[in-house]
Amino acid sequence: MDLLGLLSAIWRRKLIAVLMIGVAALAAITTAYKMPSMKPRALAVGAATSQILVDSDPSTLVAGAGTDQIAALGSRARVYAQYLSSRDAVDQISRASGIPASLITARGPFSQGTGIKNYEQQPAESRAKDLVDESKTYRLVYEAQEDVPIISVYATGPNAGSALELAKSSYAVLKSYVATLDTEGQAAAAKQAAADKAAAKADPNADAAAGVAQQDADVSVVVRELGAPEGGIVGGGTNKVMMILAFIAVLGLEVFLFAAVLRLQEQRRALAAADQAHDVDDEAASILRPEPPRGDAEESGQVSWSHAGSLR
């Protein structure tokens, strides 16, 4: 059966055609939506990013800095990024953002399982932690390049608002942590200055060394946010191409099955017609076939022969 004949046969059976189109449309819809809630199957998550600069006071952006100072700040940035992934920092981020700490997972530049290695190459402890973190809804990843004093914050959550809140809270927690370190450092410096002053009275040569140490203590570390965090929704769009392909595939399968059924019916009709024609031929042959001679015919034949003999 050619294609036009097949389509004509389907069109003559309008109910079957409607059912075939309906089933194909339903299959296409289920590839993009969950039935019967009609929720999109595509995973939509909120994502946000921010940049934190580890700077000095006075700022290196204005006064400039040497290579050694930039490298030192870059090393501090990596340490600070790792601190943000600690449980203490996560608890503070939880309090600042209002998100339960049990739902937050954080990774730093030195954490295992951050994507630097393949999953199979990670140690057993890291794989176990990955399995636990899979159930957590909010994720934070902190990255810091070597010799670059910038921390990149990547936050994800169920929506864009929660991701942005995580990024903002990360900066606030780090700023508070650095301020605490600075306060403790100043207290230790003041204590050291008092001790140096007492030592200077006992030893006049120690006065110059104390002045150099005081000059180094005047440079403190601060963190600055490089612009406000940016965020939005990632994913969540329906894949129209997949829906169209699913519709075409299912409809094509239905047409193939319909053609197979029609072919089977045609073969059955042909066999039935052949059997009927064979029966008719047998009946016609039996009618036209001459009957064999019977006993009376033989007797009549004998009489005729005798009668023929009397005529001689």
DAKA-V151349 format. One record per pair of residues at least 4 apart in sequence whose ideal C-beta (glycine too) atoms are under 7 Angstrom apart, sorted by the first residue. I is the first residue (numbers start at 1). J is the second residue. If there is no record, write none. Layout:
i->I j->J
i->I j->J
This chain:
i->1 j->5
i->1 j->6
i->1 j->259
i->1 j->262
i->1 j->263
i->2 j->6
i->3 j->7
i->4 j->8
i->5 j->9
i->6 j->10
i->6 j->259
i->7 j->11
i->8 j->12
i->9 j->262
i->10 j->16
i->10 j->17
i->10 j->258
i->11 j->17
i->13 j->17
i->14 j->18
i->15 j->19
i->16 j->20
i->17 j->21
i->18 j->22
i->19 j->23
i->20 j->24
i->20 j->251
i->20 j->254
i->21 j->25
i->22 j->26
i->23 j->27
i->23 j->250
i->23 j->254
i->24 j->28
i->24 j->247
i->24 j->250
i->24 j->251
i->24 j->254
i->25 j->29
i->25 j->247
i->26 j->30
i->27 j->246
i->27 j->247
i->27 j->250
i->28 j->243
i->28 j->246
i->28 j->247
i->29 j->33
i->30 j->35
i->31 j->242
i->31 j->243
i->31 j->246
i->32 j->40
i->32 j->41
i->32 j->238
i->32 j->239
i->32 j->242
i->32 j->243
i->33 j->38
i->33 j->39
i->33 j->40
i->33 j->41
i->34 j->39
i->34 j->41
i->40 j->236
i->40 j->238
i->42 j->235
i->42 j->236
i->42 j->237
i->42 j->238
i->42 j->239
i->43 j->235
i->44 j->233
i->44 j->235
i->44 j->236
i->45 j->156
i->45 j->157
i->45 j->158
i->45 j->234
i->45 j->235
i->46 j->156
i->46 j->157
i->46 j->158
i->46 j->159
i->46 j->160
i->46 j->161
i->46 j->162
i->46 j->163
i->46 j->231
i->46 j->233
i->47 j->156
i->47 j->163
i->47 j->231
i->47 j->232
i->47 j->234
i->48 j->155
i->48 j->160
i->48 j->163
i->48 j->164
i->48 j->166
i->48 j->167
i->48 j->229
i->48 j->230
i->48 j->231
i->49 j->152
i->49 j->153
i->49 j->154
i->49 j->167
i->49 j->229
i->49 j->230
i->50 j->153
i->50 j->167
i->50 j->171
i->50 j->225
i->50 j->229
i->51 j->150
i->51 j->152
i->51 j->226
i->51 j->227
i->52 j->150
i->52 j->151
i->52 j->153
i->52 j->171
i->52 j->174
i->52 j->223
i->52 j->225
i->53 j->149
i->53 j->150
i->53 j->223
i->53 j->224
i->53 j->226
i->54 j->73
i->54 j->76
i->54 j->77
i->54 j->80
i->54 j->149
i->54 j->151
i->54 j->221
i->54 j->223
i->55 j->59
i->55 j->60
i->55 j->61
i->55 j->149
i->55 j->222
i->55 j->223
i->55 j->224
i->56 j->60
i->56 j->65
i->56 j->73
i->56 j->219
i->56 j->220
i->56 j->221
i->56 j->222
i->57 j->220
i->57 j->222
i->58 j->62
i->58 j->63
i->59 j->63
i->60 j->64
i->60 j->65
i->60 j->69
i->65 j->69
i->65 j->70
i->67 j->71
i->68 j->72
i->69 j->73
i->70 j->74
i->70 j->147
i->70 j->149
i->71 j->75
i->71 j->147
i->72 j->76
i->73 j->77
i->73 j->149
i->74 j->78
i->74 j->146
i->74 j->147
i->74 j->148
i->74 j->149
i->75 j->79
i->76 j->80
i->76 j->149
i->76 j->221
i->77 j->81
i->77 j->144
i->77 j->149
i->77 j->150
i->77 j->151
i->78 j->82
i->78 j->109
i->78 j->144
i->79 j->83
i->80 j->84
i->80 j->151
i->80 j->174
i->81 j->108
i->81 j->109
i->81 j->142
i->81 j->143
i->81 j->144
i->81 j->151
i->82 j->108
i->82 j->109
i->82 j->110
i->83 j->89
i->83 j->177
i->84 j->89
i->84 j->106
i->84 j->108
i->84 j->142
i->84 j->170
i->84 j->173
i->84 j->174
i->85 j->89
i->85 j->106
i->85 j->107
i->85 j->108
i->85 j->111
i->85 j->142
i->86 j->90
i->87 j->91
i->88 j->92
i->89 j->93
i->89 j->173
i->90 j->94
i->90 j->101
i->90 j->104
i->90 j->106
i->91 j->95
i->91 j->101
i->92 j->96
i->92 j->173
i->93 j->97
i->93 j->104
i->93 j->166
i->93 j->169
i->93 j->170
i->93 j->173
i->94 j->99
i->94 j->100
i->94 j->101
i->94 j->104
i->96 j->169
i->96 j->172
i->96 j->173
i->97 j->165
i->97 j->166
i->97 j->169
i->99 j->103
i->99 j->104
i->99 j->138
i->99 j->162
i->103 j->136
i->103 j->137
i->103 j->138
i->104 j->136
i->104 j->138
i->104 j->140
i->105 j->133
i->105 j->136
i->105 j->139
i->106 j->140
i->107 j->111
i->107 j->114
i->107 j->141
i->108 j->142
i->109 j->142
i->109 j->143
i->109 j->144
i->112 j->122
i->112 j->123
i->112 j->126
i->113 j->122
i->113 j->126
i->113 j->129
i->113 j->130
i->114 j->141
i->117 j->121
i->117 j->122
i->119 j->127
i->122 j->126
i->122 j->127
i->124 j->128
i->125 j->129
i->126 j->130
i->127 j->131
i->128 j->132
i->129 j->133
i->130 j->134
i->137 j->157
i->137 j->158
i->138 j->157
i->138 j->162
i->138 j->166
i->139 j->156
i->140 j->155
i->140 j->166
i->140 j->170
i->141 j->154
i->142 j->151
i->142 j->153
i->143 j->152
i->144 j->150
i->144 j->151
i->153 j->167
i->153 j->170
i->155 j->163
i->155 j->166
i->155 j->167
i->156 j->163
i->157 j->162
i->157 j->163
i->157 j->166
i->158 j->162
i->160 j->164
i->160 j->231
i->160 j->232
i->160 j->233
i->161 j->165
i->162 j->166
i->163 j->167
i->163 j->231
i->164 j->168
i->164 j->229
i->164 j->231
i->165 j->169
i->166 j->170
i->167 j->229
i->168 j->172
i->168 j->229
i->169 j->173
i->170 j->174
i->171 j->175
i->171 j->225
i->172 j->176
i->173 j->177
i->174 j->178
i->174 j->223
i->175 j->179
i->175 j->223
i->176 j->180
i->177 j->181
i->178 j->182
i->178 j->221
i->178 j->222
i->178 j->223
i->179 j->183
i->180 j->184
i->181 j->185
i->182 j->186
i->182 j->220
i->183 j->187
i->184 j->188
i->185 j->189
i->186 j->190
i->187 j->191
i->188 j->192
i->189 j->193
i->189 j->217
i->190 j->194
i->191 j->195
i->192 j->196
i->193 j->197
i->193 j->214
i->194 j->198
i->195 j->199
i->196 j->200
i->196 j->206
i->196 j->210
i->197 j->201
i->199 j->203
i->199 j->206
i->200 j->204
i->200 j->206
i->200 j->207
i->200 j->210
i->206 j->210
i->207 j->211
i->208 j->212
i->209 j->213
i->210 j->214
i->211 j->215
i->212 j->216
i->213 j->217
i->214 j->218
i->239 j->243
i->240 j->244
i->241 j->245
i->242 j->246
i->243 j->247
i->244 j->248
i->245 j->249
i->246 j->250
i->247 j->251
i->248 j->252
i->249 j->253
i->250 j->254
i->251 j->255
i->252 j->256
i->253 j->257
i->254 j->258
i->255 j->259
i->256 j->260
i->257 j->261
i->258 j->262
i->259 j->263
i->260 j->264
i->261 j->265
i->262 j->266
i->263 j->267
i->264 j->268
i->265 j->269
i->266 j->270
i->267 j->271
i->268 j->272
i->269 j->273
i->270 j->274
i->271 j->275
i->272 j->276
i->273 j->277
i->274 j->278
i->275 j->279
i->276 j->280
i->277 j->281
i->278 j->282
i->279 j->283
i->280 j->284
i->281 j->285
i->282 j->286
i->283 j->287
i->284 j->288
i->285 j->289
i->293 j->297
i->293 j->298
i->295 j->299
i->296 j->300
i->297 j->301
i->298 j->302
i->299 j->303
i->300 j->304
i->301 j->305
i->302 j->306
i->303 j->307
i->304 j->308
i->305 j->309
i->306 j->310
i->307 j->311
